[in-house]
Amino acid sequence: MPQNDISLSEEEQQDVTARKHPRAQVLYETIRLEGEQELDRPAWALAWSGLAAGSSMGFSMLAMALLRAGLPEARWSELVIFLGYSVGFVIVIVARQQLFTENTITPVIPLLHNKTWATFARVLRLWSIVLITNLIGTFAFAWAVHATAMFPVDVERALVEIGEEAIAGGFASHFVRAIFSGWLIALMVWMLAGAQARGFIVVMITYLIGLAHLSHVIAGSTETFYSVLNGDATVSEYLLHFLLPVGLGNMLGGIALVSALNYAQVAADEGPAGSAEGKDG
């Protein structure tokens, strides 16, 4: 015999509603609308935001170098050093700056919702502007730190070591590590759409990326640009051994493993009606 529903007051019912986790469809629609807004932004606004994000990501490298220089050489030191890796991401996300790896998921949702060449062209426009300006920002930060020599010798030594570690590895190694990095960043975007503890989520996910030595095309570009400027790596090594495999891996992780899978989940929940709506877009 079925049990009767628990009797709750109106105030308690409101409290239950407030505590419920949002449905996947709510998160999907939140990201889709945000993606539409980003696709509609003027090119100059995207460029300035992308430049700011690339520059801000440099503080991840700097924070790690400062921690590395101040800590003893011990097995546990790395657990603290990679807290610095989260600094740039926190700045970028809280300040609402345009980061390329976030944009491997946000504009893809509108594209999956409205599969037209016009939408695809808008996505490519957004990606190209944000990626180029992100990279310009990372280079500017790396050049400023390298050219001014504003930090003590031990910090500069730590910067060199971080750059060498970032570019180390072959095409396949960077590609695989970048897939997992892009996967985590895209999952972070989905989590942030329905979460209140945003700062904790950003730190938790990006700390894991750093600690696991996963490859991130923007954060890693600051480090590898510093290595190039210091003469420890060549431009071709940066382009072929880092930028190309990491960029492709981040995109694959963000698009295929999260955007498409989460879209499929929502479409399956909605059924034929939901699919039809997506096509009409």
N, C-alpha and C positions, 0 to 999 in steps of 0.2 A: 504494500500500500504506500503510495508516494507521500512523502512528508510535505507538510504545508510550508510555504515560504515564511521566513522569519519576519516578524513584524518590526518594521523600522519607522522611526519618525521621519518627517520630511527633511529635517536637518541632517539626520544620519544617512538618508538616501543620497543627499548632495555630497556628503563626505565620501561615500562609497564611489560615486561617480568621479570625484576628484582624484581618488587614489587608484583608479583603474589605469592599467597600461593602455596607451593608444594602440588601435589596430594597425596592422601593417599598411592598410590602405591610407590611414591618416598620415603616417610617415612618408609614404610614397607621394601623396598629394602635396605635402609640405615641401618636399624636395623638388617636385615638378614645378610648383609655382615659383620657388626660388630660382630654379634653372631658367624659367621663362624670363624672369626679371634680369638675370645676368646676360642672357642672349640679346635682350633689348637695349642694353647699356651702350652708350656711344663709345666709339673706338678709343677716343682720348681718355675717357674715364677708366676704361679697362687697362689702358697702357700705364697710367699713373698709379693705379692700384696694384698692377703687376710689378711695377718697378719698386714700389714700397715694400711689397711682400718679399721680393728677392733680396732687397737690402736687409729687411728684418730677419730673414733666415740666417744671415751671417752671425747673429748673436748666439745661435746654437753652437757654432764653431768656437766663438770667443769664450762662451761660458764653459765649454768643455776644457778648453786650453787653460783657463784660469784655475779650474778645479784640479786638473791634471798636474799643474805646476805646484799647487799647494798641498797635494796629498803625497804620502810616501808610496814607494813602489811596493804594493802588496796586492794579493789576490782580491781583497775586498774593495780596493780603491775604484775599480771599474764600476762597481755597483753605485757609487756616488757620482763618478765622473759623468755618466750618461744621463743623470738628472739634468745636466746642462743642455743636453740635446733637445729637451722639450721647450727650452726658452723661446727659440725662434717661432715654433709652432703656436705657442700660447699667444705671442704678440700678434702674429698674422691672423689667427682665428678670432681673438677677442676684438681686434681692430677692424675686422671684416675686410681684410685685404685679399686680393686675388692670388691664390696659389694653384699652380698647374695641376698638381695631383688631386686636389679637391675637385678641380674642374674636369677630371676624367669621369666623374660620376654625375655631378649636378646637372650639366646640360645634356647628358645622355638620356636622362629620364624623359625630358620633353621630346627627344628624338624617337625614343621607343614608343612614346604616346602618340606622336604624330610623324609617321614615317614618310617624309617627303624630302625631295632633293633640296628644297628651300631651307628646311630645318637643318639638314645635314651641312649645308653651306654656312649657316649661322654658327653651328657648332665648330666647324673648322676655323672660322674667323675668330671665335673666342679663344680656341686652343692656341692658334698661332700667335695672337697678340699677347696672351698671358705667358706662354712659354718663353717667347723672345724677351719680353720685358723682365720676367723673373730672372733669366740668365744674365741680362745686363745688370740687374741689381746685385746679383751674387758676385759678379766680376768687380763691380764698383766697390763693394765692401771688402773683398779680398785684396784689391789693389790698395785701398786706403790703409788697411792694416799692415800690409807688406811695405808700402812705400814710406810710411811715416815712422815706422819703428818706435811706436809709442809705448811699447810694453817691455818689461824686463827680459833678460836673456832666457830665463827659464820658461817664461810664457811663450816666447818666440820659438824655442825648441819644441815645446808642446804643440804649437801650431804646425810646425814642420812634420812632426810625427803623425798628427791627425790627418794631414793632407796625404802623406805617403800611405797610410792605412786605408784611406778612402778610395784611392785609385788602384790599390793592389788587387790583383785577381784578373782572370780572363773574361772574355765575352760571355761565355756560358754561365760562369759563376755569378757575375753581376746581373745577368738576365734573370736567373732563378731567384736570387735574393730580392730583386726588384719586384717580381711578381707578388711575393709575400708582403713586401712593403706597400705596394699599391692596394693590395687586398685589405690590409689593416687600415690604411688611410680612408678608403672608401667605406669600410665598416664604421669607422669613426664618424663619418658624415651622416650615415643612417642613424647612429646612436645619438648624435647631437640633435637630430631633428625631433626626438621625443624625450630628451633628458633635461633635467634641471641642474645636475652637478656637472656642468660643462667643463669647467676647469680640470676636475679630477679625470674625466674621460680623456681629454686631450693629453694630459701628462702621462696617464697610464698607457695609452696606445703608443705615443711617440717614444716614451721611455723604453718600451719593449722593442720598438724598431731599432733604436740605438744600441741597446744592450745585446740584441741578437745580430748586430752588424749587418742589418739589411740595407739595401741600397735605395736611396731616395734621390731623385734626379736634381732637385733644387737644393736641399740641404747639403748633399754631397758635392754639388758644383762649387759652392763657396770653398770647401775644403780642397777640392782638386784644382781649382783656379789658383789657390794659394801655392799649391805644389808646383804648378806650371810657372808662376811668377818667380818662384824660388829656384827654378832651374832643375827641379827634381823629376819633372815629367814634361813631355812635349805636348804641343797643341793636338797633334794627330793622336797621341795616346789618350788624351782627354776625350776627343771626339769619337774615336772608334772603340776604345776599351771601356769608356765610362758612359758618355752621353747617349750614344746609340742604344746599347743594350739596356741601360737603366731606364731610359725614356720609354722604350718599347715594353719593358717588363712592368713598369708602373702602370702604363695604360692597360695592359692585358689584365693585371690584377684588379684594377679598378672597374674596368668595363665588363669583362667576361665573367669574373668570379663574384661580383657583387651587383652591379647594375642589372645585368641580364637575369641573374638568378632571383634577385628580389622582385624584379618586374614580373618574372614568370610566376612567382608566388602570389603576387597581387592579382595577376590575370587569371590564375587558376581559381582563386577565391571568388572573383567576380563572375566567372563563367563566361558563356557566349556573349552576354550583354556587355560585360566589361571589355571584352575583346573588340566588339563592334564600336564601342565608344572610343577606344584608343585609335581605331582606324579612321573614324570620322574626324577626331581631334579638332 
